[in-house]
Amino acid sequence: MNLIAAALAVGLAAIGAGIGNGLIVGRTVEGIARQPELRGTLQTTMFIGIALVEALPIIGVVIAFIVLGS
Protein backbone atom coordinates (compact mmCIF):
# COMPACT_ATOMS: atom_id res chain seq x y z
CA MET A 1 0.00 0.00 0.00
CA ASN A 2 2.90 2.33 0.71
CA LEU A 3 4.22 1.84 -2.81
CA ILE A 4 0.88 2.88 -4.32
CA ALA A 5 0.74 5.97 -2.11
CA ALA A 6 4.29 6.93 -3.07
CA ALA A 7 3.57 6.43 -6.77
CA LEU A 8 0.42 8.53 -6.55
CA ALA A 9 2.25 11.33 -4.73
CA VAL A 10 5.00 11.54 -7.34
CA GLY A 11 2.71 11.00 -10.33
CA LEU A 12 0.12 13.59 -9.37
CA ALA A 13 2.83 16.10 -8.49
CA ALA A 14 4.43 15.60 -11.91
CA ILE A 15 1.10 15.99 -13.71
CA GLY A 16 0.30 19.14 -11.74
CA ALA A 17 3.69 20.65 -12.49
CA GLY A 18 3.34 19.84 -16.19
CA ILE A 19 -0.05 21.52 -16.40
CA GLY A 20 1.17 24.51 -14.39
CA ASN A 21 4.24 24.99 -16.53
CA GLY A 22 2.18 24.77 -19.69
CA LEU A 23 -0.21 27.45 -18.46
CA ILE A 24 2.60 29.76 -17.34
CA VAL A 25 4.56 29.50 -20.58
CA GLY A 26 1.44 29.78 -22.73
CA ARG A 27 0.28 32.94 -21.00
CA THR A 28 3.77 34.40 -21.20
CA VAL A 29 3.90 33.81 -24.96
CA GLU A 30 0.50 35.48 -25.28
CA GLY A 31 1.75 38.45 -23.28
CA ILE A 32 4.89 38.79 -25.38
CA ALA A 33 2.79 38.59 -28.56
CA ARG A 34 0.60 41.44 -27.33
CA GLN A 35 3.37 43.64 -25.95
CA PRO A 36 6.80 42.67 -27.30
CA GLU A 37 8.50 45.54 -25.45
CA LEU A 38 7.76 43.81 -22.11
CA ARG A 39 9.57 40.62 -23.11
CA GLY A 40 12.31 40.84 -20.46
CA THR A 41 9.91 41.56 -17.61
CA LEU A 42 7.52 38.82 -18.67
CA GLN A 43 10.31 36.26 -19.03
CA THR A 44 11.68 37.09 -15.59
CA THR A 45 8.24 36.66 -14.06
CA MET A 46 7.77 33.44 -16.02
CA PHE A 47 11.01 31.93 -14.71
CA ILE A 48 10.08 32.81 -11.13
CA GLY A 49 6.67 31.20 -11.63
CA ILE A 50 8.17 28.07 -13.13
CA ALA A 51 10.61 27.78 -10.24
CA LEU A 52 7.72 27.96 -7.78
CA VAL A 53 5.70 25.39 -9.72
CA GLU A 54 8.68 23.02 -9.91
CA ALA A 55 8.78 22.94 -6.11
CA LEU A 56 5.61 20.80 -6.23
CA PRO A 57 7.23 17.63 -7.68
CA ILE A 58 10.15 18.00 -5.29
CA ILE A 59 7.73 18.11 -2.37
CA GLY A 60 5.90 15.11 -3.87
CA VAL A 61 9.13 13.09 -3.97
CA VAL A 62 9.89 14.02 -0.36
CA ILE A 63 6.40 12.89 0.68
CA ALA A 64 6.90 9.65 -1.25
CA PHE A 65 10.15 8.96 0.61
CA ILE A 66 8.45 9.70 3.91
CA VAL A 67 5.61 7.29 3.06
CA LEU A 68 8.07 4.60 2.01
CA GLY A 69 10.10 5.05 5.18
CA SER A 70 7.17 4.48 7.52
ChimeraX attribute file (.defattr): number of C-alpha atoms within 10 A of each C-alpha:
attribute: neighborCount
match mode: 1-to-1
recipient: residues
	/A:1	8
	/A:2	14
	/A:3	12
	/A:4	11
	/A:5	14
	/A:6	19
	/A:7	15
	/A:8	14
	/A:9	20
	/A:10	21
	/A:11	15
	/A:12	14
	/A:13	20
	/A:14	18
	/A:15	13
	/A:16	16
	/A:17	19
	/A:18	14
	/A:19	11
	/A:20	17
	/A:21	20
	/A:22	13
	/A:23	13
	/A:24	16
	/A:25	17
	/A:26	12
	/A:27	14
	/A:28	17
	/A:29	17
	/A:30	11
	/A:31	15
	/A:32	16
	/A:33	12
	/A:34	11
	/A:35	11
	/A:36	12
	/A:37	10
	/A:38	12
	/A:39	16
	/A:40	11
	/A:41	10
	/A:42	19
	/A:43	16
	/A:44	11
	/A:45	14
	/A:46	19
	/A:47	14
	/A:48	12
	/A:49	15
	/A:50	18
	/A:51	12
	/A:52	13
	/A:53	19
	/A:54	18
	/A:55	12
	/A:56	18
	/A:57	20
	/A:58	14
	/A:59	14
	/A:60	20
	/A:61	18
	/A:62	15
	/A:63	16
	/A:64	20
	/A:65	16
	/A:66	12
	/A:67	16
	/A:68	14
	/A:69	8
	/A:70	6
